[in-house]
Amino acid sequence: MKNIIIPTDFSDNAMNAVRFALELFKYEKTEFYFLNTYEDDVYNNEELLEGEPFDEVVEMTKNKSELKLELLLNEVKSIAPHPRFKYHTISAYNSLIDELDKLVIGKDIDLIVMGTKGEGYAQTYAFGSNTLQVLKYVSCPVLVIPRFYGYKQPKHVVFPTNYLIPYKRREIKLLSTMLAPFRAVLDVLYISKSKHISKRQNDNKLYLEEGLQNIKVNYEHVESKNVSKVINDYAS
C-alpha cells in the first residue's frame, strides 16, 4: 500500500499533477490524500483587510476549502474509480510546509506529488515558491509535474547521483516499485571529473544495486564538470 499526498490550490497545474498520479499508480494499492492549506488565503482575504472579524474570515475560508476539496474528490472518483484506490481530503488552517511535515510522519507518507507552481505564480519561473520550499524543507520524496506535461507511461528513466547520498531502503524500494509494473529501464547516471570513486561512494552504489535488483538498471558514468548540461543532454 502506497500513501501519497497531493497538495492542491485547485489550479489547472495542481489538477494536472492529480491526473498524473492517478495514472502512475494505477497498478498499486494506494491511499491518496488531497491537501489544501488555507492560512495564506485567510491573511490575503480582502474582507479581513476591510475589518471583518478574524474568526469569521477563517471560517468562511475553511468552508470554501472544504467545498472545493469535495468537488475535487467527486471529479477524482469519476476519473479513477479503481477499487485499489482510497481517497481522503484534508483542509488545514496551516502553512503548506508545516502541514506536510506533520502528515508525512502521521500518515506514513511515501511520496508527495505536486505541480511546479500554483495559480497566479509568475510564468517566467520554472518552479513556484511553494514547490521549492517543499523540495528543500520537507523530508519526503517529491515528484514534481510540469504544468503542461501529460502522462506518458514510463519506459526509460534517468537517475543522476554522485553516490554520496546514503539513500534509505524505503526510498529505493519506492523507485523500484514505481517502475517495475511498466518494465521501465533505469539509467543510474554518475557525473564526475574522475572515474574513481571513494569507499563511501562505492558502498552507497552497492546498496543501491542491492535495492534495485528487480528492475533493469544501467550504471553509466560521464566525465564532466557541467552536471546540468550532461543531464539535459543525456535525457534528450
N, C-alpha and C positions, 0 to 999 in steps of 0.2 A: 504494500500500500504506500503510495506516494502522497505527501502532504505539500500542496502548492499554494502560495499566496500570490494573488494578482491585485496589486494596488490600482485603484481607478479614480480618475476625476471625471469620468463619463465622457471624455473626449473621444474623437474618432481614433486617435492614436492608441488610447487605452483599450478601446474595443478591438482594435486590430491585434493587440497582444493577447486578449482573451481568446479570440478565434484561433490564433496560432497555437496557444497552449492546449486548447481542446483537441486540435488535430494531432499535435506532437505526442500527447499521452493517451491517444485513443485505444491503445492496446494494453494499458496499465490500469489497475485498480487505483483510483486517485480521488483524494478529497481536495476540492478547490475551495479556497477562502477568498472571497471578493471583498476587498477592504477599501473603505472610503474614510479618510480623516478630514475633519472639517474645522479644525482650530483656526487655520488661516482664513477660511471663509467667514468665520464669526468676526474676526478683527478687521476684515476688509469690507464688512457689510455696511452699506450706506446708511441704513436705518440706525445702526449703532452710532454712527457719526452725527446723526441728526437728533440724538438724545433719547432714543428708545431704551427702555430698561434692558440691562445686560442679560439677565436671565431669560427674558422673552426672546431676545435675538438668538441666544444659544438654542432654546427650544425650537424656534422656527427653523433654524439651520439644521438641527438634528432631524426634524421631520422631513425636510427636503432631501437630506442624505438618505434616510431610510426608504423614502418613496422611490428615489432613483435606483437604489440597490434592488428594490423589489421588481422594478421594471427590467433592470439588467438581468436578474435571475430568471424572469419569465422568458426573456429572449434567449438566454443561455440554454434553458431547458428545451426550447424549440429547436435550437441548433444541434444540441448534443444530448439527446435523451437516453444516454447509454446507462445500462444497469451497473456498469463498473464505476460510474462517477457518483460522488456525493458532493452536494453544493452547500456552502454556508455563506452568509453575508455578515459583515462586521462594520458597523458605523461607530466611529470613535471621535470624541472630542479630545484630540491629542495631536501632536506633531507626527508626521509620517515616520520619521526615524525612530522616535521613542516607541511608537505603537508596534512597528515592525520588530524592534529589539525584543519587546515583550512577547509578541506572538511567536517569533522564531523559536524561543525557548518553550513557551507554554503549550504550543501546538505541535512541537517537534517537527518543524518545517524543513523540508528537503531543498526547496528551491523557491526563489522569488522570480516571477515573470512580470515584466513591465515594459511600457513603451519608452522610447527615447526621450520624450518630453510631453508635457501636458498641454492643455488648452491655453492658447494665447501666448505661449512662450516664443521668443524671437526665433524665427525660422533660419536665421543666419548661423545659429549654433547647432552642432550635431546632437548635443545632449542638453536636457533641461537641468536646472539646479537640483531638483528632487532626485532625479536619476543618478546624478553624480554623487550626491550625498549618500544614497543607498549603497552604491558601489564602494564608497570609501569607508562608511561607518558601520554598516550592518554586517554582522558576522554570519553570512549565509551566502551560498552560491546564488548569483543573479543572472538571469537570461534576459537580455535587452533586445527588444524587437524594433527595428527601424520603422519609421512612420508609414512608408508605402510598401513595406516588404510583405508580399503574400506568402502563404505557407507553401513550402515545397518539401517533399519527403527527403530527409537527409540521406545522402548516399556517400559523400566524401567530406570529411571534417578535418580541419587543421587545428592542432592543439599546440600553440607555441609555449615553450617552457625553457627556463635556464637550469632546471633541476636543482635549484636552490631552495624551493619551497617543499617542505615535507607535507604533501597532501594527506588529508585524512582518508581513512579507508572508506568512510561513508561517501565522501566526495568522488572518489574513484569509482565506487560502485554505482553512484548516480549516473555518471558519464557513461559507463558501460551499459547499464540497463536502458538508458535513453536511446542508445544507438543499436543495440542488439536486435530489437524487433524489425528494424529496417535493413539489417545486414550491411550497415554502413561501414566504410573503411575509415580508420582514424590515422592521420599522419601526425605523429608527435615530432614537432619541429624545434630543434635546438640551434640557436643562433649565437655565435660567439666569435671572438677574434682568433681563437686557437682550437685545435682538435682535442686538446687534452681536457679532462675533467677531474675534479678533485675526488677524494674518497667520499666526502659528503654528497657530492653530486651523483656519484656512481651508486651510492646506497639508495638515494631517492629515486634514481632511474630503475633500479632493481625492484623497488617497492611498487613503482608504477607498473612495471611489466607484470608483476605478480597479480595485481588487481585488474588487469585488462586482458586476461587470458582467454576470455570467452568471446572476444571480438577480433576482427582483423586489424592489426596495427603495423604501420611502417614507422621506423625510427629514422628520422632524417637529420642531417647536420649541414648547416650553411655557415661558412666563414664570412663574417661581415660585422661592421660597426653600426650599420644603419638598420636597426631592428624593425622599425615600422615599414620601411621600404621593402625589406625582404618578405615580411608577412603579406603585404599588399600584392607584391609580385607573385608570391607562391600561391595565393588564393585566386589569382586572376585566371 
